Amino acid sequence: MVKDRDNALLSRGPRFRMDAEMIRDYALASSGLLSDKMYGPSVRPYQPINIWDVVGLPGGNTRDYKQDQGENLHRRTIYSFWKRMAPPPNLEAFNAPSREVCTVRRERTNTPLQALVTLNDPQFVETARKLAEAALRTTQDADAVASYIAQRTLCRPLNEDERSIILSAQGDFLTHYRTAPEAASELLAVGETGIEADLDPAEVASWTMVASELFNLDEVLNK
């Protein structure tokens, strides 16, 4: 990840924090994965394996968590199935309400645990990869790829200082993944969506990390 000094250059500072559902949906929308399907039954996106085992009733229809596949992994968060005895950890980390009572105003919250979600949760790693792939599909020019990712996450052009930081970081990541192709393969395997086989894995992996960095800036996570 970029150094604190570099991160300060890239960030514009918080305004008000988006809630957990909006953060997830924004990541999906930025990458082009967000499903526009409306209505229908609840869906079950990525969650830890066996998350319901401790609280599930024997013989109950919610005894085991069975993850959905395909489009259902990328529906808007409002459609996610919510078991109140075992709420989704990636939403609970952002102090999402329990849904047992009406919540007029969300808590203002900012903890290191939230960064672990947006940097490592399969949903966010997958969206960063798909955003990187979409950018590389558009152009192979590094400046243009950086601009594409910035426009999709920050919704504005990069200034020269920011562009220099991003391209330097991407170069470091590319060097790493060129010398450790197994690490690139492991990163690109996160998520259920297919890997773009005709793109250079090291290039995709390096830009995936850049996309993840940009998405984790205060300017993106705070609106």
Secondary structure by P-SEA (a helix, b strand, c coil): cccaaaaaaacccccccccaaaaaaaaaaaaccccccccccccccccccccccccccccccccbbbbbccccccccccccccccccccaaaaaacccccccccccccccccaaaaaaaaccaaaaaaaaaaaaaaaaacccaaaaaaaaaaacccccccaaaaaaaaaaaaaaaaaaaacaaaaaaaaacccccccccccaaaaaaaaaaaaaaaaccccccc
